[in-house]
Structures are given as C-alpha cells and as structure tokens.
Amino acid sequence: MNQYLLMSMLSADEGQPSMPSELGTTLDATRTQMTRLLDGLEARGLLRRQVSAQDRRSLELTLTAAGRRLLERAAPVVHAAYRAAWAPLGASGLAGATRALTQLHHTLQAQQP
C-alpha cells in the first residue's frame, strides 16, 4: 500500500519536485523504509531520482511514464477495495466516520508546533 500511496503523491505533485524526506513524513516512514521503497520502485522503472538543481544534497522524485501507467491501472482496484471496506458502514455510518476523522485531523493539526 505504501508504494501506491507514494506513487499517488508523486502523481498529485506532478511538475513539482518531491523530496524523499517530505514524503517519508507524510507516509510515517523511516529513512530506511523510504530508501527501500524508493529503491524498489526505481529498480522496476516506476520512478526516477535526480539530484536537486536547487540543493545538490537533496533528491527530487518523479514518476516515469511506466509509473504513471501502472498507477492508472491500480487506482480503480484500490478505490474498489476502499469502497468494499467502507460499505458495511452504510451512508450514515460513513458520514459519521468522516466527521470523526475530520475532527481528529483538525485536532492533531492544531497541536503541531
């Protein structure tokens, strides 16, 4: 799932350089986990790592054409799995869960320094 989430984030930020450390924070992944994740995706030809033009100590990540094609094929499958997982809640249960998660998100954001 982390591979899909990472590829989705790269796709959403298309045209904007994405840094591994920022993505790792969002995914709650350690540096070691991110390195393994990126190594695997790069070995499969799904993403490209380049040295940042602004800061040569940093890497910029972009999806390759193969990565974008795989993401396009995977998205409907992942979305169907999410729908199936949430279906037992029904419309009112889903609305309640959404409200609760939104409130939790706002509370956690407010607590950040």
C-alpha positions as CSV (number, residue, x, y, z in Angstrom):
1,M,0.0,0.0,0.0
2,N,2.9,2.4,0.7
3,Q,4.1,2.0,-2.9
4,Y,0.6,3.0,-4.1
5,L,0.4,6.0,-1.7
6,L,3.9,7.2,-2.7
7,M,3.1,6.9,-6.4
8,S,-0.2,8.7,-5.8
9,M,1.5,11.6,-4.0
10,L,4.1,11.9,-6.8
11,S,1.3,11.9,-9.4
12,A,-0.6,14.6,-7.5
13,D,2.5,16.8,-7.3
14,E,3.4,16.3,-11.0
15,G,5.5,19.2,-12.1
16,Q,6.6,20.0,-8.5
17,P,9.8,18.4,-7.2
18,S,9.1,15.9,-4.4
19,M,11.7,15.3,-1.7
20,P,12.0,11.8,-0.1
21,S,12.1,13.3,3.4
22,E,8.8,15.1,3.0
23,L,7.1,12.1,1.5
24,G,8.5,9.9,4.3
25,T,7.0,12.2,6.9
26,T,3.6,12.0,5.2
27,L,3.8,8.2,5.0
28,D,5.2,8.0,8.5
29,A,8.1,6.0,7.1
30,T,11.7,6.0,8.4
31,R,14.6,6.9,6.2
32,T,15.5,3.2,5.9
33,Q,11.9,2.3,4.9
34,M,11.8,5.2,2.4
35,T,15.1,4.1,0.9
36,R,13.9,0.5,0.4
37,L,10.6,1.7,-1.0
38,L,12.3,4.1,-3.5
39,D,15.0,1.5,-4.4
40,G,12.2,-1.0,-5.3
41,L,10.2,1.5,-7.4
42,E,13.3,2.8,-9.2
43,A,14.5,-0.8,-9.9
44,R,11.2,-1.5,-11.5
45,G,11.5,1.7,-13.6
46,L,8.5,3.3,-12.0
47,L,10.2,6.4,-10.6
48,R,13.3,8.5,-11.2
49,R,15.6,10.1,-8.7
50,Q,17.5,13.2,-9.6
51,V,19.8,15.5,-7.7
52,S,18.0,18.7,-7.0
53,A,19.1,21.7,-9.0
54,Q,18.5,24.0,-6.0
55,D,20.2,21.9,-3.4
56,R,22.7,19.2,-4.6
57,R,22.4,17.4,-1.3
58,S,18.7,16.6,-2.0
59,L,17.0,14.3,-4.4
60,E,13.9,15.1,-6.5
61,L,11.5,12.2,-7.3
62,T,9.3,11.9,-10.4
63,L,7.1,9.1,-11.8
64,T,8.2,7.6,-15.0
65,A,5.8,7.0,-17.9
66,A,5.7,3.4,-16.7
67,G,4.9,4.5,-13.2
68,R,2.0,6.7,-14.4
69,R,0.6,3.9,-16.5
70,L,0.8,1.5,-13.5
71,L,-0.9,4.0,-11.2
72,E,-3.7,4.5,-13.7
73,R,-4.3,0.7,-13.8
74,A,-4.1,0.3,-10.0
75,A,-6.3,3.2,-9.0
76,P,-9.6,1.6,-9.8
77,V,-8.6,-1.6,-8.0
78,V,-7.6,0.3,-4.9
79,H,-10.7,2.5,-4.9
80,A,-12.9,-0.6,-5.2
81,A,-11.1,-2.1,-2.2
82,Y,-11.8,1.0,-0.2
83,R,-15.4,1.1,-1.2
84,A,-15.8,-2.6,-0.2
85,A,-14.1,-1.9,3.2
86,W,-16.4,1.1,3.9
87,A,-19.6,-0.4,2.5
88,P,-20.7,-2.2,5.8
89,L,-21.0,1.2,7.5
90,G,-23.7,2.5,5.1
91,A,-24.2,6.1,4.2
92,S,-24.9,7.4,7.7
93,G,-22.0,5.4,9.3
94,L,-19.6,6.6,6.6
95,A,-20.8,10.2,7.2
96,G,-20.2,9.8,11.0
97,A,-16.7,8.3,10.4
98,T,-15.8,11.1,8.1
99,R,-16.9,13.7,10.6
100,A,-14.9,12.0,13.4
101,L,-11.8,11.6,11.3
102,T,-12.0,15.2,10.1
103,Q,-12.3,16.4,13.7
104,L,-9.3,14.2,14.7
105,H,-7.3,15.7,11.8
106,H,-8.1,19.2,12.9
107,T,-7.2,18.5,16.5
108,L,-3.9,16.9,15.6
109,Q,-3.0,19.8,13.3
110,A,-3.8,22.3,16.0
111,Q,-1.4,20.5,18.3
112,Q,1.6,20.8,16.0
113,P,4.2,23.4,16.9
